[in-house]
Amino acid sequence: MSTNKVVITEAVNQQLLCTLQELKFTKLAVLVDENTLINCYPLIKESLPDHCIIEIKSGEKFKTIETCNHIWGRLTDEAFDRKSLMLNLGGGVIGDMGGFAARTFKRGIKFINIPTTLLAQVDASIGGKLGIDFEGLKNHIGLFSDPDKVIIDPIFLESLPHEELISGFAEVIKHNLIADESHWEELKTQKLSDLNWLDVIKHSVAIKSRVVASDPFETGNRKTLNFGHTIGHAVESFKMIINKRILHGEAVALGMISESYLSYKKGLLSSKELKSIENYIDSVFTRIKIEPKEINKILDLMGQDKKNRGNRILAALLEKIGSAKWDVELTRDEVRSSLLYYSSYT
């Protein structure tokens, strides 16, 4: 993703005005959920020309083709043409699904992301992955396509519930573990309350942008960004299927501990590094309860992971703190052992 398409600012309205002047469009839609309509839309409303608001329900369980039908229906009812523009104002769900809806409406209209959660600001809004969930499988239907602009302002974090802020922080931890050992050493000594979020965002965006630019379609080292996600996504999907919702960051935290354990078992990571990772993640996140009887169902869901080849489960594991390797094959027994380790059943 071109770095000039991502702007990190503390003056969102000024940047939005400039962006809207740059992009030539006929009509504008603003995609929101009930939370961003109340908490975020008022912060940018005065900078917007004539527009329509498309409101959807918040939450991963509404990241579906049915919600896209609603979005496409509203765009059609408002007579949007191929020169129209959609502004996605929200977290990862709105960015992923709004971009997908925009790029498939009349074979593609422009869209801007203004991410309003830490998760979206440091990760989901960067890299051009668009999509929806399908039958409980995360991001099962989608495509690669960069937004026409991403405008990131920490001001939106002020409206976030604490649990949502923590959820996004999992991706910050991930970026340091896969790409910046020295920053990891600094990060783990700091309290969350002392962090400068503008600096945190800039650092994570720089890492992700650099990786994505080197491998835009995830054929090689971009797969390192999936650290913590192979196991984490499967657990997240399982919990969604049984109606016991967990936050994405909680699932990634679980995945990072489990996959760090596998890195250690495969001789890639030292026991000292494993404990360092575990201790820090445990200081931020409460562990998720996984019953041994649930593990087979989680393993079955892992068989649907997009990164797999055939029946082989492939994951990104740490070679050391600050460096990762991709396409490491995992067996079902190895994953089972990591989940038992995470859940302290070993």
C-alpha positions in Angstrom: 0.0 0.0 0.0 1.4 3.4 -1.0 2.5 5.4 2.0 0.9 8.5 0.6 -2.5 6.9 0.9 -2.1 6.6 4.7 -2.2 9.8 6.7 -1.7 9.9 10.5 -2.8 13.2 11.9 -4.2 15.0 14.8 -6.3 17.2 12.5 -8.8 14.8 11.0 -11.1 17.4 9.6 -8.4 19.4 7.8 -7.1 16.2 6.2 -10.6 15.0 5.3 -11.3 18.3 3.5 -8.1 18.0 1.5 -8.8 14.4 0.7 -12.4 15.1 -0.5 -11.0 17.9 -2.7 -8.4 15.5 -4.2 -10.9 12.7 -5.0 -13.4 13.5 -7.7 -16.7 12.0 -6.9 -20.4 12.5 -7.7 -22.1 11.3 -4.5 -20.9 10.5 -1.0 -22.1 7.8 1.4 -20.9 7.5 5.0 -21.0 4.0 6.4 -21.5 3.9 10.2 -22.8 1.6 12.9 -24.9 2.7 15.9 -21.7 3.4 17.9 -19.8 5.5 15.4 -22.9 7.3 14.4 -23.1 8.7 18.0 -19.5 9.0 19.0 -17.5 9.6 15.8 -19.7 11.0 13.1 -20.3 14.3 14.9 -16.5 14.9 14.9 -16.3 15.0 11.1 -19.9 16.0 10.1 -19.1 19.7 9.5 -16.3 18.7 7.0 -18.6 16.7 4.8 -20.4 17.9 1.7 -23.9 16.6 0.9 -24.0 12.9 1.8 -26.2 10.0 2.8 -25.7 7.9 5.9 -25.8 4.1 5.7 -26.1 2.6 9.2 -25.4 -1.0 9.9 -25.3 -3.0 13.2 -22.0 -3.3 15.0 -20.2 -6.5 15.6 -18.5 -9.4 13.9 -21.7 -11.4 13.6 -23.1 -8.8 11.1 -20.0 -8.9 8.9 -22.1 -10.9 6.3 -23.4 -10.9 2.8 -26.8 -9.9 4.2 -25.3 -6.7 5.5 -23.7 -6.1 2.2 -27.1 -6.5 0.5 -28.3 -3.7 2.8 -25.4 -1.5 1.8 -25.7 -2.2 -1.9 -29.5 -1.6 -1.7 -29.0 1.8 -0.1 -26.4 2.8 -2.7 -28.8 1.6 -5.5 -31.8 3.5 -3.9 -29.7 6.7 -3.7 -28.7 6.2 -7.4 -25.0 6.0 -6.8 -22.9 5.7 -10.0 -19.4 4.4 -10.6 -17.9 7.8 -9.8 -19.3 7.8 -6.3 -17.4 7.6 -3.0 -18.0 5.7 0.3 -16.4 6.8 3.6 -16.1 4.0 6.1 -16.2 5.4 9.6 -15.6 2.6 12.1 -13.5 -0.3 13.2 -12.2 -3.3 11.4 -15.7 -4.7 10.5 -16.8 -1.5 8.8 -13.5 -1.1 7.0 -13.3 -4.7 5.8 -16.9 -4.9 4.8 -17.4 -1.3 3.6 -14.4 -1.7 1.3 -15.7 -5.0 0.0 -19.1 -3.5 -0.7 -17.6 -0.5 -2.4 -15.2 -2.4 -4.6 -17.9 -4.8 -5.7 -20.7 -2.2 -6.3 -20.9 -1.6 -10.0 -17.5 -3.3 -10.3 -15.9 -0.8 -7.9 -16.4 2.7 -6.5 -13.8 4.7 -4.5 -13.7 4.4 -0.7 -11.9 6.1 2.2 -11.3 4.5 5.6 -11.4 6.6 8.8 -10.6 3.9 11.4 -12.0 4.6 14.8 -10.6 1.7 16.9 -7.0 1.0 17.8 -7.3 -2.4 16.0 -8.3 -0.8 12.8 -5.8 2.1 13.1 -2.7 -0.1 13.6 -3.8 -3.1 11.5 -7.1 -3.7 9.8 -7.2 -0.4 7.7 -3.7 -1.0 6.3 -3.0 -3.6 3.6 -6.1 -3.7 1.4 -7.6 -6.9 2.7 -11.4 -6.6 2.3 -14.0 -9.2 3.0 -16.8 -10.7 5.0 -17.4 -13.8 7.1 -19.2 -16.9 5.8 -20.9 -19.5 7.9 -18.8 -18.6 10.9 -15.5 -18.5 9.0 -13.6 -15.2 9.3 -13.0 -13.3 6.1 -13.8 -16.3 4.0 -15.1 -14.2 1.1 -13.0 -11.2 0.0 -10.4 -9.6 -2.2 -7.2 -7.4 -2.0 -7.8 -3.8 -2.8 -6.3 -0.7 -1.2 -8.5 2.1 0.0 -8.1 5.4 -1.9 -7.1 7.0 1.4 -6.8 6.1 5.1 -7.0 8.9 7.6 -5.9 8.0 11.1 -6.5 10.2 14.1 -6.1 9.1 17.7 -8.9 11.4 18.8 -11.4 8.6 18.0 -9.8 6.3 20.6 -11.2 8.6 23.3 -14.6 7.2 22.7 -13.5 3.5 22.9 -14.5 1.2 25.7 -11.3 0.0 27.5 -11.8 -3.6 26.3 -11.8 -2.4 22.7 -8.6 -0.4 23.2 -7.0 -3.5 24.8 -8.2 -5.7 21.9 -6.4 -3.5 19.4 -3.3 -3.5 21.4 -2.8 -7.2 20.6 -1.9 -6.2 17.1 0.7 -3.7 18.5 2.3 -6.6 20.5 2.3 -8.7 17.4 4.1 -6.1 15.2 6.9 -5.8 17.8 7.2 -9.6 18.2 7.6 -10.2 14.5 9.7 -7.2 13.5 11.2 -5.1 16.2 13.0 -6.7 19.2 14.4 -3.4 20.6 10.9 -1.8 20.6 9.5 -4.9 22.2 12.0 -4.6 25.1 10.9 -1.0 25.5 7.2 -1.7 25.2 7.1 -4.4 27.9 8.4 -2.0 30.5 5.7 0.5 29.9 2.2 0.7 31.4 -0.7 1.1 28.9 -1.7 4.3 30.7 1.6 5.8 29.9 1.7 5.1 26.2 1.6 7.9 23.6 -1.0 6.5 21.2 0.1 8.6 18.3 3.6 7.2 18.6 2.2 3.6 19.0 0.1 4.0 15.9 2.9 5.4 13.8 5.3 2.6 14.8 2.8 -0.2 14.0 1.6 1.4 10.7 5.3 1.8 9.6 5.9 -1.9 10.3 2.7 -3.2 8.6 3.1 -0.8 5.6 6.7 -1.9 5.0 5.8 -5.6 5.1 2.7 -5.1 2.9 4.7 -3.1 0.3 7.2 -5.9 0.0 4.5 -8.5 -0.5 1.1 -7.0 -1.4 -0.7 -10.3 -2.2 0.6 -12.4 0.7 2.7 -14.8 -1.2 5.7 -14.6 1.1 6.8 -12.5 4.1 3.5 -10.8 4.5 2.4 -14.1 6.0 4.4 -13.2 9.1 1.6 -10.7 9.9 -0.6 -13.7 10.6 1.4 -14.6 13.7 -1.1 -15.5 16.4 -3.9 -15.6 13.9 -3.9 -19.2 12.7 -4.9 -20.5 16.1 -6.5 -17.3 17.2 -8.9 -17.0 14.3 -10.1 -20.6 14.7 -10.8 -20.0 18.4 -12.6 -16.8 17.6 -14.7 -18.5 14.9 -15.6 -21.4 17.3 -16.6 -19.0 20.1 -18.8 -17.1 17.5 -20.5 -20.3 16.4 -21.4 -21.2 20.0 -22.5 -17.7 20.7 -19.8 -17.0 23.3 -18.3 -13.9 21.7 -14.7 -12.9 22.4 -12.9 -9.9 21.0 -10.5 -10.3 18.1 -7.5 -9.1 20.2 -8.3 -11.6 22.9 -8.2 -14.4 20.3 -4.9 -13.1 18.9 -3.4 -12.9 22.4 -4.4 -16.6 22.8 -2.9 -17.3 19.4 0.4 -15.6 20.2 0.9 -17.5 23.4 0.0 -20.8 21.7 2.1 -20.2 18.6 5.0 -18.9 20.7 4.9 -22.2 22.6 5.0 -24.1 19.2 8.0 -21.9 18.2 9.7 -23.0 21.4 8.8 -26.7 20.9 10.2 -26.5 17.4 13.5 -25.2 18.7 13.0 -21.7 17.2 12.4 -19.7 20.4 14.2 -20.0 23.8 12.3 -20.8 27.0 13.3 -17.3 28.3 11.7 -15.6 25.3 8.6 -17.7 25.6 8.2 -16.7 29.3 8.8 -13.1 28.4 6.0 -13.2 25.8 3.7 -15.1 28.1 4.2 -12.8 31.1 3.6 -9.6 29.1 0.5 -10.8 27.3 -0.9 -12.2 30.6 -0.3 -8.7 32.1 -2.6 -7.2 29.5 -5.1 -10.0 28.7 -7.2 -12.4 30.8 -6.8 -16.0 29.5 -9.8 -17.5 27.6 -11.2 -20.7 28.9 -10.8 -23.6 26.4 -12.2 -26.9 27.4 -10.3 -30.0 26.2 -13.6 -31.3 24.6 -13.7 -28.1 22.4 -10.3 -28.6 20.8 -11.4 -31.0 18.1 -14.0 -28.5 16.8 -11.4 -25.7 16.9 -9.0 -28.0 14.9 -11.7 -28.7 12.3 -12.1 -24.9 11.8 -8.4 -24.5 11.3 -8.7 -26.8 8.3 -10.6 -23.9 6.6 -7.8 -21.4 7.1 -7.0 -19.4 3.9 -3.2 -19.9 4.4 -3.4 -23.7 4.3 -2.3 -25.7 1.3 -4.4 -28.8 0.8 -4.8 -30.4 4.2 -1.7 -28.9 5.6 -2.0 -26.3 8.4 0.5 -23.6 7.9 1.3 -20.8 10.4 3.8 -18.0 11.0 6.0 -18.8 14.0 8.7 -16.7 15.8 12.4 -17.5 15.0 13.2 -15.2 17.9 11.6 -12.1 19.3 11.7 -9.6 16.4 11.8 -12.1 13.6 9.3 -14.6 12.2 9.1 -17.3 9.5 6.1 -18.3 7.6 4.5 -21.5 6.1 5.6 -23.6 9.1 3.5 -26.8 9.0 1.6 -27.7 12.1 0.0 -31.0 12.9 -3.3 -31.3 14.7 -1.5 -32.9 17.6 0.9 -29.9 17.9 -1.9 -27.4 17.9 -3.8 -29.5 20.4 -0.7 -29.5 22.7 -0.4 -25.7 22.3 -4.0 -25.2 23.4 -3.6 -27.5 26.3 -0.5 -25.6 27.3 -2.3 -22.3 27.0 -5.2 -23.6 29.1 -2.7 -25.1 31.7 -3.9 -28.6 31.1 -0.4 -29.9 30.7 
